[in-house]
Amino acid sequence: MAAHTEGFGHEHVFLGDDHDNNARKVWLVIALTTVMMVIEIAAGAYYGSMALVADGWHMSTHASALLIAAIAYLYARRQAHNPRFTFGTGKLGDLAGFASAIILALIALLMAWESIVRILHPVAISFSQAIGVAVVGLLVNLVSAWILKDNHHRAHGHHHGHGDHAHHGEHARHGDHAHSGAHAHHATDNNMRAAYVHVIADALTSVLAIVALLLGSYYGWLWLDPLMGIVGGLIIAQWAFGLMRSSATVLLDAIPDRQKLPNEIRTAIETEGERITDLHVWQVGPGHHAAIVALTAPVARPPAFYKAKLERFSELSHVTVEVTQAA
């Protein structure tokens, strides 16, 4: 939660309301995945099962990907008050989400490539053993998805402070730098989304593998297992692209919500002959947006007057207003 301090100094902590709770859940899933990984590798080595060993190492890559999300939450919290980060560390989760999306896309490509190789060069499959491994993996991923599910589907942001910071200049120019104090909804935490997509992607792989192995064991369709791998790879690649696109939008400070918020700001400000000459709106953290509004007005009222018009937009956490009297 971001705080507001007296005077001209103030903090820029734009972490989501669920930041710490999300971090704990990701660490819990990492612990669960790591335990399962160690059990599978140890059991595979003891019983001489390459299927168990292979799935155990697969779980290690899964845990490594989740570790990106966990470290991002940790670093964002620890550096939240670091003045070097001009607009806080709220976007670090989007950076982690973008990195996770790239890893997810690479996993999808590797799945597809390995499946094509298997189609061209079929290998014998120990169906009962492979099915057992896939079922255990699916159960672990379903538990992990349940742990992460609530925060993936809930979206809350929190905004801070109620004070105005006004900077008055010459020639009827006024600057206002404010933080709103309402609650925002529909916030997207791309870091949590990345962790959730990793878990769901792994669960999808297990489901497809179980279906392919069951049918293969009954009908001898060895080609069905690698075919399901290609299908899974394509689906995961699509998910990765969606995650990459949403996180990149935030990282590049693209206008949010397809012009919805900027248009609403214009409607709220331009009521008595005012005209917005420059407007910038961007996301600075889950549920937090910043805006810089430069406008001309027939009568140059104090910036606080225009800031008050924007208080109803709960998603605006950081607002700077500059007013110039029209010539």
C-alpha positions in Angstrom: 0.0 0.0 0.0 1.4 3.4 -0.9 1.7 6.1 1.7 1.3 9.9 1.5 3.7 12.1 3.4 3.3 15.7 4.4 4.9 18.6 2.4 6.4 18.3 -1.1 7.9 14.9 -0.4 5.8 11.8 -0.9 6.3 8.1 -1.7 5.6 6.3 -4.9 4.6 2.9 -3.8 2.3 1.4 -6.4 2.1 -2.2 -5.4 -1.2 -4.1 -5.7 -3.3 -4.7 -2.6 -2.6 -8.5 -2.9 1.2 -8.1 -3.5 2.4 -9.8 -0.3 -0.4 -12.4 -0.4 0.5 -13.3 -4.0 4.1 -13.6 -3.1 3.4 -16.1 -0.2 1.2 -18.2 -2.6 3.9 -18.3 -5.3 6.5 -19.4 -2.7 4.1 -22.1 -1.5 3.7 -23.4 -5.0 7.4 -23.4 -5.5 7.9 -25.5 -2.3 5.2 -27.9 -3.4 6.7 -28.3 -6.9 10.3 -28.7 -5.5 9.2 -31.4 -3.1 7.5 -33.3 -5.9 10.5 -32.8 -8.1 12.9 -34.3 -5.5 10.5 -37.3 -4.8 10.2 -38.1 -8.6 14.0 -37.9 -9.2 14.8 -39.9 -6.1 12.1 -42.5 -6.9 13.2 -42.7 -10.5 16.8 -43.3 -9.6 15.9 -45.9 -7.0 13.5 -47.8 -9.2 15.4 -47.3 -12.4 12.5 -45.4 -14.0 13.6 -42.9 -16.7 10.0 -41.6 -17.0 10.1 -40.5 -13.3 13.5 -39.0 -13.6 12.6 -37.1 -16.8 9.4 -35.7 -15.2 11.3 -34.7 -12.1 13.7 -32.6 -14.2 10.7 -31.2 -16.0 9.3 -30.1 -12.7 12.6 -28.3 -12.0 12.2 -26.1 -15.0 8.6 -25.4 -13.8 9.9 -24.4 -10.4 12.6 -22.2 -12.0 10.0 -20.3 -14.0 7.9 -19.7 -10.8 11.0 -18.5 -9.1 11.1 -15.5 -11.4 7.7 -14.4 -10.2 8.7 -15.0 -6.5 11.9 -13.0 -6.8 10.0 -10.2 -8.6 7.6 -9.9 -5.7 10.4 -9.9 -3.2 12.5 -7.3 -5.0 9.5 -5.0 -5.7 8.6 -5.0 -2.0 12.2 -4.4 -0.8 12.9 -1.6 -3.2 9.4 0.0 -3.0 10.7 3.0 -1.1 13.9 3.4 -3.2 13.9 7.0 -4.6 15.8 5.8 -7.6 12.6 4.2 -9.0 10.8 7.4 -10.0 7.4 5.8 -10.2 8.0 2.9 -7.8 8.5 -0.8 -8.4 4.9 -1.6 -9.3 5.8 -2.5 -12.9 8.4 -5.0 -11.9 5.8 -7.7 -12.0 5.0 -6.9 -15.6 8.7 -7.3 -16.4 8.8 -10.7 -14.7 5.6 -11.6 -16.5 7.1 -10.7 -19.9 10.2 -12.8 -19.1 8.0 -15.7 -18.0 6.0 -15.4 -21.2 9.2 -15.8 -23.2 10.2 -18.9 -21.2 6.7 -20.3 -21.8 7.0 -19.7 -25.5 10.3 -21.5 -25.6 8.8 -24.4 -23.7 6.0 -24.6 -26.3 8.5 -24.6 -29.1 10.6 -27.4 -27.5 7.4 -29.4 -26.9 6.4 -29.1 -30.6 10.0 -29.9 -31.8 10.3 -33.0 -29.5 6.9 -34.2 -30.7 7.8 -33.9 -34.3 11.0 -35.8 -33.7 8.9 -38.5 -31.9 6.5 -38.8 -34.9 9.4 -39.2 -37.3 11.3 -41.6 -35.0 8.8 -43.5 -32.7 10.0 -45.0 -29.5 8.6 -47.6 -27.2 6.4 -46.3 -24.4 5.9 -47.8 -20.9 2.2 -46.9 -20.8 1.3 -47.8 -17.2 4.4 -46.1 -15.7 4.0 -43.0 -17.9 0.3 -42.7 -17.1 1.1 -42.9 -13.3 3.7 -40.1 -13.7 1.2 -37.9 -15.7 -1.6 -38.4 -13.1 0.7 -37.5 -10.2 1.9 -34.4 -12.1 -1.7 -33.4 -12.9 -2.7 -33.6 -9.2 0.3 -31.4 -8.1 -0.6 -28.9 -10.8 -4.3 -28.8 -9.8 -3.4 -28.1 -6.2 -1.0 -25.4 -7.3 -3.6 -23.9 -9.6 -6.1 -23.9 -6.7 -3.6 -22.0 -4.5 -3.0 -19.4 -7.2 -6.6 -19.2 -8.5 -8.2 -16.7 -6.1 -5.7 -13.9 -6.7 -5.5 -14.6 -10.5 -9.2 -13.9 -10.8 -9.6 -11.1 -8.3 -8.4 -7.7 -9.2 -8.0 -4.9 -6.7 -5.8 -1.9 -6.5 -5.2 0.6 -3.7 -4.5 4.3 -4.0 -3.1 6.5 -1.4 -3.2 9.9 0.1 -5.7 12.7 -0.1 -3.4 15.7 -0.1 -2.5 18.1 -3.0 1.0 19.2 -3.9 0.7 22.4 -5.7 3.5 24.2 -7.5 2.7 27.7 -8.6 4.6 29.5 -11.4 4.3 32.7 -13.3 2.0 33.7 -16.1 -1.0 32.0 -14.5 0.6 28.5 -14.7 -0.1 26.2 -11.9 1.2 22.7 -11.2 -0.6 20.1 -9.1 0.8 16.8 -8.1 -1.7 14.6 -6.3 -2.5 11.1 -5.2 -6.1 9.9 -5.1 -7.4 7.8 -2.2 -10.0 5.5 -3.6 -10.0 1.8 -4.4 -9.6 0.6 -8.0 -11.0 -2.6 -9.5 -10.1 -4.8 -12.4 -6.4 -4.6 -11.7 -4.3 -7.2 -13.6 -1.2 -8.5 -11.8 0.8 -9.9 -14.8 3.3 -11.5 -12.4 0.6 -13.6 -10.8 -1.0 -14.3 -14.2 2.4 -15.6 -15.4 2.7 -18.0 -12.5 -0.9 -19.2 -13.0 -0.4 -19.7 -16.7 2.7 -21.8 -16.0 0.8 -24.0 -13.7 -2.2 -24.4 -16.0 0.1 -25.0 -19.0 1.7 -27.9 -17.1 -1.7 -29.2 -16.1 -2.8 -29.1 -19.7 0.3 -31.0 -20.8 -0.5 -33.7 -18.2 -4.2 -34.0 -19.3 -3.2 -34.3 -23.0 -0.5 -36.9 -22.1 -3.0 -39.0 -20.0 -5.6 -39.0 -22.9 -2.9 -39.9 -25.5 -1.4 -42.6 -23.3 -4.7 -44.2 -22.4 -5.8 -44.4 -26.1 -2.3 -45.5 -27.0 -2.3 -48.3 -24.5 -5.6 -49.6 -25.8 -5.2 -49.2 -29.5 -1.4 -49.0 -29.9 -1.5 -45.5 -31.3 2.1 -44.5 -30.6 1.7 -41.4 -32.8 -1.1 -40.0 -30.6 1.3 -39.1 -27.8 3.6 -36.8 -29.9 0.5 -35.4 -31.7 -0.9 -34.3 -28.4 2.4 -32.7 -27.7 2.1 -30.5 -30.8 -1.5 -29.6 -29.8 -0.4 -28.6 -26.3 2.6 -26.6 -27.7 0.3 -24.6 -29.9 -2.1 -23.8 -27.1 0.7 -22.8 -24.7 2.2 -20.7 -27.4 -1.1 -18.8 -27.7 -1.2 -18.2 -23.9 2.4 -17.1 -23.9 1.7 -14.5 -26.7 -1.3 -13.1 -24.8 0.7 -12.8 -21.6 3.6 -11.2 -23.5 1.3 -8.7 -25.2 -0.4 -7.6 -22.0 2.8 -7.2 -20.0 4.5 -5.4 -22.9 1.6 -3.0 -23.0 2.3 -1.9 -19.5 6.1 -1.9 -19.9 5.8 0.4 -22.9 3.4 2.8 -21.1 0.8 2.2 -23.8 -2.6 3.9 -23.3 -4.7 1.5 -21.1 -8.2 0.2 -21.8 -8.3 1.2 -25.4 -8.6 4.9 -24.8 -11.3 4.5 -22.2 -9.6 6.3 -19.3 -8.0 9.1 -21.3 -11.4 9.8 -22.9 -13.1 9.9 -19.5 -10.5 12.3 -18.2 -11.1 14.6 -21.2 -14.8 14.5 -20.6 -14.4 15.3 -16.9 -12.0 18.3 -17.5 -13.3 20.0 -20.6 -16.5 21.3 -19.2 -16.2 25.1 -19.1 -14.2 26.1 -22.1 -11.1 24.2 -20.9 -9.0 22.4 -23.5 -6.5 19.6 -22.8 -3.4 20.3 -24.7 -1.3 17.4 -23.5 -2.4 14.2 -21.8 -0.4 11.1 -20.7 -2.0 8.1 -19.0 -0.1 5.0 -18.1 0.0 2.1 -15.6 2.5 2.3 -12.8 1.4 -0.9 -10.9 -1.5 -3.3 -10.6 -4.6 -1.2 -10.1 -2.5 2.0 -10.3 -2.4 4.5 -13.1 -0.6 7.9 -13.4 -1.7 10.9 -15.5 -0.1 14.1 -16.6 -2.7 16.7 -17.7 -1.8 20.0 -19.3 -4.7 22.3 -20.2 -5.6 25.8 -21.1 -8.6 27.6 -19.6 -10.4 30.9 -20.0 -9.9 31.5 -16.3 -6.9 29.6 -14.8 -8.3 28.0 -11.6 -5.9 26.3 -9.2 -4.8 22.8 -10.2 -6.6 21.4 -7.2 -9.9 22.4 -8.8 -9.2 20.1 -11.8 -7.7 17.4 -9.6 -11.0 17.3 -7.7 -12.8 16.5 -11.0 -10.6 13.5 -11.4 -11.1 12.1 -7.9 -13.9 9.8 -9.0 -11.5 7.9 -11.2 -10.3 5.5 -8.5 -7.6 3.9 -10.8 -5.7 7.2 -10.9 -3.1 7.0 -8.2 -0.8 9.8 -9.3 -2.0 12.9 -11.0 -0.1 16.0 -12.2 -2.1 19.0 -13.5 -0.7 22.0 -15.3 -3.0 24.9 -16.1 -2.3 27.8 -18.5 -4.6 30.7 -19.0 -5.9 31.0 -22.6 -4.6 34.0 -24.4 
